[in-house]
């Protein structure tokens, strides 16, 4: 397919409903895949769907549409319904799926500008969603999720979470080679090795959304449940639920806000929401592993920095790089001194 319009037209002709005209908008948010909101016109009625194409690399694309239905059947997590999934399209397009259009604004575009009480309510809801997810779905071991004969399984199954997490984080460090942050690799490896013993080896593996960040949530103000959808489940794994919680704490709070009192208020709301769904103690065990889990999350974000800021002005890029380096230094110091 030569253009996005050609690809979307092919999808609509192969799998879509009748329409007279269509328009589309590419959706951003950091996903590796191409995602479009498509508006269809038919007999004076306008309606919308979302089309997501598989990225050029990676073999786990089929997991995401499967998980939408799997999770919806077992939890209260809000997800878009899958309308069509084509793993082997007849037309000359990558694998794709079509979902219903969920209303709401990408939270990444709004979160920092919301009033503190609104952010507090949202963090409680985020905690409830995570707690609900972690309390209902478990696996026999640790690893990325995949499909075999229409069934979900853990790929490259590991019985040792510490070992799996170490390999995952070393991968993040390796990806820094050739990037703006290549000079930090040695320090990152040292900190990982020094604090790896804080990570548990075995517990009950739970479903972990490994990209749970504001950019993957839709937010609709004025509703009882303000979060209308959780998106982008392709990188889901079976892992330690505390790893997921520490990630969210970092991506929504510690990497976004600097006021200590505000951060603590948001943190308590996150914890309260999580505790409403499953037991949680933010004490010694969680406090001991959290800095390393957040360090790993930051390394993952740093690996995608050059692509994210490609084409951005030099001032915006320089400021963002300085902020990432400051976060790195803060977490590295916490790991060194804890």
ZAMARGU-4260 file (C-alpha; in steps of 0.2 Angstrom, whole numbers, plus 5000, padded with zeros to 4 digits):
<rodrens>
0) 5000/5000/5000 | 5007/5017/4995 | 4998/5028/5007 | 4989/5028/5023 | 4973/5032/5014
5) 4975/5017/5002 | 4978/5006/5017 | 4963/5012/5026 | 4952/5011/5011 | 4958/4993/5008
10) 4953/4989/5026 | 4936/4996/5024 | 4933/4987/5008 | 4938/4971/5015 | 4930/4971/5032
15) 4921/4988/5035 | 4903/4992/5034 | 4895/5001/5019 | 4900/5019/5018 | 4900/5034/5006
20) 4915/5043/5011 | 4928/5042/5024 | 4941/5053/5032 | 4955/5049/5045 | 4967/5055/5057
25) 4983/5047/5063 | 4983/5045/5082 | 4999/5049/5092 | 5004/5043/5109 | 5021/5034/5107
30) 5015/5017/5100 | 5026/5008/5087 | 5010/5004/5077 | 5001/5015/5065 | 4984/5019/5073
35) 4970/5029/5064 | 4953/5036/5069 | 4942/5034/5054 | 4926/5044/5052 | 4913/5036/5040
40) 4898/5044/5031 | 4883/5034/5026 | 4866/5040/5022 | 4868/5056/5032 | 4875/5047/5047
45) 4893/5049/5054 | 4901/5036/5064 | 4919/5032/5069 | 4930/5017/5072 | 4949/5015/5076
50) 4960/5005/5064 | 4977/4999/5071 | 4990/4991/5059 | 5004/4979/5065 | 5021/4987/5067
55) 5035/4981/5055 | 5044/4972/5069 | 5037/4961/5082 | 5027/4945/5082 | 5015/4948/5096
60) 5002/4959/5087 | 4988/4946/5088 | 4989/4946/5107 | 4981/4963/5109 | 4964/4960/5101
65) 4963/4943/5110 | 4967/4952/5127 | 4953/4965/5124 | 4940/4951/5125 | 4950/4940/5137
70) 4951/4955/5150 | 4934/4962/5147 | 4926/4945/5151 | 4936/4944/5168 | 4938/4962/5174
75) 4930/4979/5175 | 4944/4987/5165 | 4937/4998/5152 | 4943/4993/5134 | 4936/4996/5116
80) 4927/4982/5109 | 4935/4973/5094 | 4925/4974/5078 | 4937/4965/5066 | 4954/4956/5067
85) 4963/4951/5052 | 4980/4942/5055 | 4982/4937/5037 | 4972/4950/5026 | 4967/4947/5009
90) 4972/4964/5003 | 4990/4971/5003 | 4990/4978/5020 | 4999/4973/5037 | 4989/4963/5049
95) 4976/4974/5058 | 4961/4976/5069 | 4947/4988/5070 | 4939/4993/5087 | 4924/5004/5092
100) 4928/5022/5095 | 4929/5026/5113 | 4925/5044/5118 | 4938/5054/5128 | 4954/5063/5127
105) 4971/5056/5128 | 4976/5059/5146 | 4994/5063/5141 | 4987/5079/5134 | 4977/5084/5150
110) 4984/5077/5165 | 4996/5090/5171 | 4984/5104/5167 | 4970/5097/5178 | 4966/5103/5196
115) 4974/5094/5210 | 4957/5086/5216 | 4954/5080/5198 | 4971/5072/5197 | 4968/5064/5214
120) 4952/5057/5208 | 4960/5050/5193 | 4975/5042/5202 | 4962/5033/5213 | 4953/5027/5198
125) 4970/5021/5190 | 4974/5012/5206 | 4957/5003/5206 | 4960/4998/5188 | 4977/4991/5192
130) 4971/4982/5207 | 4956/4974/5198 | 4968/4968/5184 | 4980/4961/5196 | 4967/4952/5207
135) 4958/4943/5194 | 4971/4935/5181 | 4986/4925/5186 | 4998/4914/5176 | 5010/4899/5179
140) 5026/4908/5176 | 5034/4924/5170 | 5036/4931/5153 | 5028/4939/5138 | 5011/4933/5132
145) 5008/4925/5116 | 4995/4915/5107 | 4996/4897/5102 | 4981/4888/5093 | 4970/4902/5099
150) 4975/4901/5117 | 4985/4913/5128 | 5001/4907/5135 | 5017/4913/5143 | 5031/4914/5130
155) 5049/4910/5136 | 5042/4904/5152 | 5053/4908/5168 | 5049/4902/5185 | 5061/4916/5192
160) 5055/4933/5192 | 5072/4941/5197 | 5080/4932/5183 | 5067/4938/5171 | 5067/4956/5177
165) 5086/4956/5176 | 5086/4951/5158 | 5072/4963/5154 | 5082/4977/5161 | 5098/4972/5153
170) 5089/4973/5137 | 5084/4991/5141 | 5102/4995/5145 | 5108/4987/5129 | 5096/4998/5119
175) 5104/5013/5125 | 5119/5009/5114 | 5121/5022/5100 | 5108/5034/5108 | 5110/5050/5117
180) 5111/5041/5133 | 5125/5028/5128 | 5137/5036/5141 | 5125/5030/5155 | 5126/5011/5151
185) 5140/5007/5163 | 5132/5016/5178 | 5115/5007/5174 | 5123/4990/5174 | 5131/4993/5191
190) 5115/4999/5199 | 5105/4984/5192 | 5118/4972/5199 | 5120/4981/5216 | 5101/4981/5220
195) 5095/4965/5211 | 5093/4955/5227 | 5079/4966/5232 | 5068/4959/5218 | 5058/4943/5223
200) 5061/4927/5214 | 5044/4920/5215 | 5026/4925/5219 | 5010/4924/5209 | 5013/4930/5192
205) 4999/4943/5187 | 4994/4951/5171 | 5005/4967/5169 | 5001/4981/5156 | 5019/4985/5153
210) 5015/5002/5145 | 5002/5009/5157 | 5005/5028/5156 | 4994/5043/5153 | 4996/5042/5134
215) 4987/5025/5134 | 4972/5031/5144 | 4957/5040/5137 | 4949/5052/5149 | 4931/5059/5149
220) 4928/5073/5161 | 4911/5073/5170 | 4908/5055/5170 | 4907/5044/5186 | 4922/5034/5179
225) 4932/5047/5171 | 4944/5034/5162 | 4935/5028/5147 | 4948/5016/5140 | 4965/5008/5143
230) 4974/5006/5127 | 4989/4997/5119 | 4990/4980/5127 | 5003/4972/5114 | 5017/4972/5127
235) 5008/4964/5141 | 5017/4951/5151 | 5015/4940/5166 | 5025/4948/5180 | 5026/4954/5198
240) 5011/4966/5201 | 5022/4977/5211 | 5033/4980/5196 | 5017/4987/5187 | 5012/4998/5202
245) 5029/5005/5203 | 5029/5009/5185 | 5013/5018/5186 | 5018/5028/5201 | 5034/5034/5191
250) 5025/5037/5175 | 5010/5047/5182 | 5018/5055/5198 | 5037/5055/5200 | 5042/5059/5182
255) 5028/5072/5180 | 5027/5082/5196 | 5041/5090/5207 | 5031/5097/5222 | 5033/5084/5236
260) 5017/5087/5245 | 5007/5085/5228 | 5016/5069/5224 | 5013/5062/5241 | 4994/5066/5239
265) 4993/5058/5222 | 5003/5043/5228 | 4991/5040/5243 | 4976/5041/5231 | 4984/5028/5219
270) 4987/5017/5234 | 4970/5019/5241 | 4962/5014/5224 | 4973/4999/5223 | 4969/4993/5240
275) 4950/4994/5236 | 4953/4979/5225 | 4967/4969/5233 | 4978/4969/5248 | 4993/4981/5247
280) 5006/4986/5260 | 5018/5000/5254 | 5030/4995/5267 | 5047/4987/5267 | 5046/4975/5252
285) 5038/4987/5240 | 5048/5002/5246 | 5064/4991/5243 | 5060/4986/5225 | 5052/5002/5219
290) 5067/5012/5215 | 5074/4998/5204 | 5058/4995/5196 | 5056/5013/5192 | 5075/5014/5186
295) 5071/5000/5174 | 5055/5010/5168 | 5066/5025/5165 | 5079/5015/5155 | 5065/5009/5144
300) 5059/5027/5141 | 5077/5033/5138 | 5079/5020/5124 | 5065/5028/5114 | 5070/5046/5117
305) 5079/5049/5100 | 5064/5043/5090 | 5052/5052/5101 | 5061/5069/5099 | 5066/5066/5081
310) 5062/5082/5072 | 5059/5092/5088 | 5068/5109/5091 | 5085/5109/5099 | 5079/5118/5114
315) 5064/5106/5118 | 5076/5091/5115 | 5089/5098/5126 | 5077/5102/5140 | 5070/5084/5139
320) 5087/5076/5139 | 5092/5086/5154 | 5076/5081/5163 | 5079/5062/5159 | 5097/5064/5165
325) 5091/5072/5181 | 5079/5057/5184 | 5092/5045/5180 | 5104/5053/5193 | 5091/5054/5206
330) 5086/5035/5204 | 5104/5030/5203 | 5108/5039/5219 | 5093/5031/5228 | 5099/5014/5222
335) 5117/5017/5227 | 5113/5024/5244 | 5098/5013/5249
</rodrens>
